[in-house]
């Protein structure tokens, strides 16, 4: 056991426990597999899903898209529902190709921890893409490109704290 910035660190590959305000939390030290303690349950952390879309998609229900993607990822069995985090950003300034009109995009990035096979990451990307396409309203005025990229976050450098409320 050693103290690091007020936290008790039992070993290099165990949870760090310490106070945050008047709450306690369990966070990562340098866990080889980036596992996080949620109470007494040991779970694998992540994913993060980030959605970017062009501003000309005025009928896009972003909340529905995030909910649809999160639900699909949870149903895939690859992640715990509570660990899926998503957010969206609208691009006010954008260009698809060189034409200024009639084109739009929706681009998702799924960030997962290292260690999964190419086939598994490909499956996750396909699941997220199918969910996105399902929530994008069809339009005859726009050519819409929809994509999902799966990127890896290094387990050795990922850190997470869970503050239960």
C-alpha positions as CSV (number, residue, x, y, z in Angstrom):
1,X,0.0,0.0,0.0
2,X,1.2,3.5,-0.8
3,X,-0.4,6.9,-0.8
4,X,-0.6,8.9,-4.1
5,X,-2.1,12.3,-4.0
6,X,-4.3,11.4,-1.1
7,X,-5.4,8.0,-2.6
8,X,-4.6,4.6,-1.2
9,X,-3.1,2.4,-3.9
10,X,-3.1,-1.3,-2.9
11,X,-1.0,-2.4,-5.9
12,X,-0.2,-1.4,-9.5
13,X,-3.0,-3.6,-10.8
14,X,-5.9,-2.9,-8.5
15,X,-8.5,-0.2,-7.9
16,X,-7.6,3.2,-6.4
17,X,-10.0,4.3,-3.7
18,X,-10.2,7.8,-2.3
19,X,-12.5,10.7,-1.5
20,X,-14.1,13.0,-4.0
21,X,-15.8,15.8,-2.0
22,X,-17.8,14.0,0.5
23,X,-18.3,10.9,-1.7
24,X,-16.0,7.9,-2.2
25,X,-15.2,6.4,-5.5
26,X,-13.3,3.5,-7.1
27,X,-11.0,4.4,-10.0
28,X,-8.2,2.9,-12.0
29,X,-4.6,2.8,-11.0
30,X,-2.7,1.4,-13.9
31,X,-4.8,-1.7,-14.5
32,X,-3.6,-3.8,-17.3
33,X,-7.1,-4.4,-18.6
34,X,-8.7,-1.1,-17.5
35,X,-11.3,-2.8,-15.3
36,X,-13.3,-0.5,-13.1
37,X,-15.0,-1.3,-9.8
38,X,-18.7,-0.4,-9.7
39,X,-19.5,-1.2,-6.0
40,X,-18.6,-4.8,-5.7
41,X,-18.9,-5.6,-9.4
42,X,-15.8,-5.7,-11.7
43,X,-16.6,-4.5,-15.2
44,X,-14.8,-3.6,-18.4
45,X,-15.1,0.1,-19.1
46,X,-16.2,1.9,-22.3
47,X,-17.3,2.5,-25.1
48,X,-17.6,6.2,-26.1
49,X,-19.7,7.0,-29.2
50,X,-19.3,10.5,-30.8
51,X,-21.6,11.6,-33.5
52,X,-20.8,14.5,-35.9
53,X,-23.4,15.7,-38.4
54,X,-23.8,18.5,-40.9
55,X,-26.1,21.4,-39.9
56,X,-28.3,21.0,-43.0
57,X,-29.8,17.8,-41.5
58,X,-32.6,19.9,-39.9
59,X,-35.0,16.9,-39.5
60,X,-32.3,14.8,-37.7
61,X,-33.5,13.8,-34.2
62,X,-30.0,13.6,-32.6
63,X,-31.4,12.3,-29.3
64,X,-33.1,9.5,-31.1
65,X,-29.9,8.6,-32.9
66,X,-27.9,8.5,-29.7
67,X,-30.6,6.4,-28.0
68,X,-30.8,4.0,-31.0
69,X,-27.0,3.5,-31.2
70,X,-26.7,3.0,-27.4
71,X,-29.5,0.5,-27.4
72,X,-28.0,-1.4,-30.3
73,X,-24.6,-1.5,-28.6
74,X,-26.1,-2.7,-25.4
75,X,-28.0,-5.4,-27.2
76,X,-24.9,-6.6,-28.9
77,X,-23.6,-8.1,-25.7
78,X,-20.2,-6.4,-26.1
79,X,-20.9,-3.7,-23.5
80,X,-22.8,-3.1,-20.3
81,X,-25.6,-0.6,-20.9
82,X,-24.4,1.8,-18.1
83,X,-20.9,2.0,-19.6
84,X,-22.0,3.3,-23.0
85,X,-21.5,7.0,-23.3
86,X,-22.5,9.0,-26.3
87,X,-22.6,12.6,-27.4
88,X,-23.3,14.6,-30.6
89,X,-21.9,17.7,-32.3
90,X,-23.3,19.7,-35.2
91,X,-20.9,21.0,-37.8
92,X,-22.1,24.5,-38.7
93,X,-19.2,24.9,-41.2
94,X,-18.8,21.8,-43.4
95,X,-18.3,20.7,-47.0
96,X,-18.9,17.3,-48.6
97,X,-16.7,17.0,-51.7
98,X,-16.6,20.4,-53.5
99,X,-20.3,21.1,-53.8
100,X,-21.7,23.5,-51.3
101,X,-25.3,22.4,-51.6
102,X,-27.3,19.2,-51.6
103,X,-24.9,17.1,-49.5
104,X,-24.8,16.1,-45.9
105,X,-23.0,13.7,-43.5
106,X,-23.4,11.8,-40.3
107,X,-20.2,10.4,-39.0
108,X,-19.9,8.3,-35.8
109,X,-16.8,7.3,-34.0
110,X,-16.9,4.4,-31.6
111,X,-14.0,4.3,-29.2
112,X,-13.3,0.9,-27.5
113,X,-10.4,-0.5,-25.5
114,X,-7.7,-2.4,-27.2
115,X,-7.7,-6.2,-27.3
116,X,-10.7,-6.9,-29.5
117,X,-10.2,-8.7,-32.9
118,X,-10.7,-7.0,-36.2
119,X,-13.8,-9.0,-36.8
120,X,-15.3,-7.9,-33.4
121,X,-14.5,-4.3,-34.1
122,X,-16.0,-4.6,-37.6
123,X,-19.1,-6.1,-36.1
124,X,-19.4,-3.2,-33.6
125,X,-19.0,-0.7,-36.4
126,X,-21.7,-2.5,-38.5
127,X,-24.1,-2.5,-35.5
128,X,-23.6,1.2,-34.9
129,X,-23.9,2.0,-38.6
130,X,-27.2,0.1,-39.0
131,X,-28.6,1.9,-35.9
132,X,-27.6,5.3,-37.3
133,X,-29.0,4.6,-40.8
134,X,-32.3,3.6,-39.2
135,X,-32.8,6.9,-37.5
136,X,-31.9,9.2,-40.4
137,X,-34.9,10.6,-42.2
138,X,-35.0,9.9,-45.9
139,X,-34.9,13.0,-48.1
140,X,-34.9,13.6,-51.8
141,X,-33.1,16.9,-51.4
142,X,-29.9,15.7,-49.9
143,X,-27.2,13.1,-50.6
144,X,-26.4,11.9,-47.1
145,X,-23.2,10.0,-46.3
146,X,-23.3,8.0,-43.1
147,X,-20.2,6.4,-41.6
148,X,-18.8,4.8,-38.5
149,X,-15.2,4.5,-37.5
150,X,-14.1,2.2,-34.7
151,X,-11.0,3.4,-32.9
152,X,-9.0,1.9,-30.1
153,X,-8.1,3.5,-26.8
154,X,-5.0,2.1,-25.2
155,X,-5.9,0.1,-22.0
156,X,-2.6,1.0,-20.4
157,X,-3.4,4.8,-20.5
158,X,-7.1,4.8,-20.0
159,X,-8.5,5.9,-16.6
160,X,-12.0,6.1,-15.3
161,X,-13.7,7.0,-12.0
162,X,-17.2,6.1,-11.1
163,X,-18.9,8.4,-8.5
164,X,-22.1,6.7,-7.5
165,X,-25.0,8.9,-6.5
